[in-house]
Amino acid sequence: QPMSEAPDVAAAAADQQPSPANGETRCKVVVRMIPPSLREDEFRESVGRWLGQIRWLAFEPGVAPVKNGPAGAAGAVPAHAHLKFESPTAAIDFSALVDGAPYRDCEGFESRVTVEWALSQRVPAAAGSRRGGQRIDRKAGTIESDDAYLAFLEALDTPTAAQAATEPATAGLGGPKDAVVVTPLMAY
């Protein structure tokens, strides 16, 4: 549901309900229909007024239309951005000012952006946090002290009865280890 449908911005902030999935209030929005050639740094500059209130931002660049391309070439694909604000009121204030605002990229392509609540309010965990980053393998380096592994290594070092019985019988015969075999391919 677009945020612009709310008749009163203050009433919408007061009626903010927790999302059913995680119990948090909705603070993440999606800005759609950004001109395809607009770069991320240009977008960040345009939302610079709210950067202090934005906790997380992800920008997905668009695809510019192919000029003088083949007949079946795809058209422009607009960019979009996901923004997670510190509070729902900041998100609603952002929406009130940006929703429907014209954006123009360096190639002169202009479009009116739309701001909507994001379907998923989740954002990636920061690296090094409790839930994010690389997981620590608790079993790393423990195989050297495992009893089953140590027994396996000992079994490799000690010869079995079948190996001990065959080695003395073939030791003095000068069997297949010492003979040189010439195959027909080598003789050719």
Phi, psi and omega in degrees: 000127178293145181286342183289347180284344180291125183290328183229121183297317181294321179293323179295323179291324180288328181271010183301119180261148175294144176288143186292338186289314187230002177079003179265159176283156182282122180228356184258131180235162176240129175257115184249168177065034174284138180308141188296330183268001179288128182274164182297319180295326176292321178294316178300322178295323181289334178255020183303330180298330184256002184302329178291338181258353180270122180274328184208139180220132175230126182247129178247110184293155178268184178242121181288150178293148180279123179273133179054035181273184179295165187299324183263019184293146181288152179277195182287142173244117184291155176278166174211160182220145175249131181230131175251119182266163179291328183217157178295329180293324177294320179295320181289321176297318177300314181297319182298327182268330187261328183299121181087358180286142178282136175241139179232133178266182185292340180269003177089002178285126182240140175211157177265122183281155175241143179241126182225159171293139176287142179297317177255127181270003182280150174228156179297144177288147180289146178297136180091353178279178184299321185258352185246182178078191180278141179278147180270127178277112183287341181264002180295130178079009182261352183291331181295339180254007180282131183296318181295321179292318178296321177295321178297317179296321178295321179295329177289324183283326182270133180287145178277170182295323180292322179290320180294326181287326183275334183293314180293330182290328182259001186293317185258006185277340183066041187291216189296345179289326185267338185283143177261125181256129178252118181270162180300327180293323179288328180287332181290000000 
